Amino acid sequence: MQQIQIESADFTSPAVQALVAENMRDLSARYGGTGDDTPIAGADFVLPQGEFLVAVEDGRLIGSAAWRRHHSDAELKRMFTRPAARGRGVARRLLTAVEESARAAGCKRVILETGDKQPEAIALYVSAGYERIDDFGYYAGHDGVLSYAKPL
């Protein structure tokens, strides 16, 4: 088994799109519908406007996390770890990499939307220093939406 590497990736690549599709299936199982209808484009994740990061082990993508510019903030998107890789610190490493990338691009804080059916995500964000903020973005005002922020 090789060490897990965190790398920048092209959001439009087939391997990344397969991982994103798995993420959407996971969200759909939790919430119904498509999983997440937030409008996203590949250009959202091109520096300095954002970056799409993946965790790679043995040549296989096992997780992702991205950020895109939201005014002076970085909005966290597509945080996901494949089930077989969970519980190994992959998500925490990805979150740290997002924070470092966003800070280097001049963002003042990371903001995110999650939902009440993702207790493991909420626990990660709180343990990493994120605090509740007013809801924003595509799902603002929807039941079960929880928004968080962390200053960089």
Steps between C-alpha positions, in 0.01 A plus 500: 500500500634839400475819699195717429584804289293819475513644148336768290271354234298608198132503601399398147723189482317165475655367824393809694153493347462134605593594857258796495224270371564265793480800734165601347366145545601514868323835545196376310472199731505737799280781369322374188496664159826547313699547820603860433359741243746781572622638165869415452733543204851374436622861483397542866797283598783665305748704704477776614120462498504158663664160497383139484707265715501122512645239732680229305605158627653231278403708195132510599300804607367438850377847593446856388454852629491825312454869554370778282510872558193651665587872527798512741419151630576152373191280479570133574345265244502129418650375825478122472688188604422163347354262763799261495735790586296652782632517854861545387531878517458556125226762537698693761806507274287618207339770714841624612619508138194704398567747780866535398411548132230758576729689738774511236246641252418783743167379638410619850299196614351170385121474497287195436150359484428151628190320617367352819520146353880517487601473867851381414559813288363728771727335759802551273425866438437580867815316609698696238385834643199582284212690659137541395415802286185625332402283207611621158510372146280265305337325797455803729164470673455127432417270791799311639763728346792592727760759401842538657809720467858507616731803479823443316 
